[in-house]
Amino acid sequence: MDRLPRITEILKVEPFKVTCRWTTGEIRVVDFEELMTRWQVDKSAVEAPLRNYETFRFVSVGEGRTLQWVNVPVRHRAFDETGRASETESPLAFDPDVLYAESVSLEEFRLARISTKAAA
């Protein structure tokens, strides 16, 4: 059975882009500026703090081998079998399958940047 791609390390963090090495051996770029625009992240969204580079740059690889921000806590409410609620807090993290699907290989990313500059 094939294993799902997961992040092994962060190679570079630049304004709203993270370059990662994946368990597939690939180096891929996740462009969060583009994603947040497409996902229509507004000021009230849990992801909104990532629009500030001083917050964004503290990205790390979490236990789930995905990108997380420990400086952006997210509250979760859970209910036990009796219906009693409890709250926990965890770092903001994204599904690694989504990040992999939304990322592009480093080569594709470089080519896209070159063609954009040439068109200007």
C-alpha positions as CSV (number, residue, x, y, z in Angstrom):
1,M,0.0,0.0,0.0
2,D,1.3,3.4,-0.9
3,R,1.9,5.8,1.9
4,L,0.4,9.3,1.8
5,P,2.8,12.1,1.3
6,R,3.8,13.9,4.5
7,I,6.2,16.8,5.2
8,T,9.7,15.8,6.4
9,E,11.2,19.3,6.7
10,I,10.8,22.9,5.9
11,L,13.5,24.2,3.6
12,K,12.5,27.8,3.2
13,V,10.0,30.3,4.5
14,E,9.4,33.5,2.6
15,P,6.4,35.8,2.7
16,F,3.4,33.5,2.6
17,K,5.2,30.7,0.8
18,V,6.7,27.6,2.4
19,T,9.1,25.2,0.6
20,C,9.0,21.7,2.0
21,R,10.6,18.3,1.4
22,W,8.0,15.6,1.3
23,T,8.2,11.8,2.2
24,T,8.0,11.2,-1.6
25,G,11.5,12.9,-1.9
26,E,9.9,15.9,-3.7
27,I,10.5,19.5,-2.9
28,R,7.3,21.4,-3.2
29,V,6.1,25.0,-2.6
30,V,2.9,25.9,-0.8
31,D,1.7,29.4,-1.7
32,F,-0.5,30.4,1.2
33,E,-1.2,33.9,-0.3
34,E,-2.9,32.2,-3.3
35,L,-4.7,29.7,-1.1
36,M,-6.1,32.2,1.4
37,T,-7.4,34.3,-1.5
38,R,-9.0,31.2,-3.2
39,W,-10.4,30.1,0.2
40,Q,-11.7,33.6,0.8
41,V,-10.1,33.8,4.3
42,D,-11.5,36.9,5.9
43,K,-10.6,38.8,9.1
44,S,-12.8,36.5,11.3
45,A,-11.3,33.2,10.0
46,V,-9.1,31.1,12.1
47,E,-6.4,31.4,9.4
48,A,-6.5,35.2,9.3
49,P,-3.5,35.7,11.6
50,L,-1.4,34.1,8.9
51,R,-1.9,37.1,6.7
52,N,0.7,38.8,8.9
53,Y,4.2,37.7,8.0
54,E,5.5,38.1,11.6
55,T,3.0,35.4,12.6
56,F,3.3,33.3,9.4
57,R,7.1,33.0,9.6
58,F,6.9,30.8,12.8
59,V,5.6,27.8,10.8
60,S,6.9,24.4,11.9
61,V,6.4,20.7,11.1
62,G,4.0,19.2,13.6
63,E,3.6,15.6,14.9
64,G,1.2,14.8,12.0
65,R,4.1,15.8,9.6
66,T,2.2,18.8,8.4
67,L,2.6,22.5,8.7
68,Q,1.5,24.1,11.9
69,W,1.7,27.4,13.7
70,V,2.1,27.1,17.5
71,N,1.6,30.8,17.7
72,V,-1.9,30.5,16.4
73,P,-3.9,28.5,18.9
74,V,-7.2,26.9,17.9
75,R,-9.8,25.9,20.4
76,H,-11.7,22.7,20.0
77,R,-14.8,21.6,21.9
78,A,-15.3,17.9,22.5
79,F,-18.2,16.0,24.1
80,D,-17.8,12.8,26.1
81,E,-20.4,10.0,26.2
82,T,-22.4,11.7,28.9
83,G,-22.6,14.9,26.8
84,R,-20.2,16.8,29.0
85,A,-18.2,19.4,27.0
86,S,-14.5,20.0,27.3
87,E,-12.3,22.4,25.5
88,T,-8.7,21.8,24.3
89,E,-6.3,24.0,22.4
90,S,-3.9,23.0,19.6
91,P,-1.8,24.8,17.0
92,L,-3.3,25.8,13.7
93,A,-2.5,23.0,11.3
94,F,-3.5,22.1,7.8
95,D,-4.4,18.7,6.4
96,P,-1.2,17.4,4.7
97,D,-3.2,15.8,1.9
98,V,-4.7,19.2,1.1
99,L,-1.2,20.9,1.3
100,Y,0.3,18.3,-1.0
101,A,-2.5,18.7,-3.6
102,E,-2.4,22.5,-3.4
103,S,1.4,22.7,-3.6
104,V,3.6,22.7,-6.8
105,S,7.0,21.2,-7.4
106,L,9.9,23.6,-7.0
107,E,10.6,23.3,-10.7
108,E,7.0,24.3,-11.7
109,F,7.1,27.1,-9.2
110,R,10.4,28.5,-10.6
111,L,9.0,28.3,-14.2
112,A,5.8,30.0,-13.2
113,R,7.8,32.9,-11.6
114,I,10.1,33.2,-14.6
115,S,7.1,33.3,-17.1
116,T,5.3,35.9,-14.9
117,K,8.4,38.2,-14.8
118,A,8.9,37.8,-18.6
119,A,5.3,38.8,-19.2
120,A,5.7,42.0,-17.2
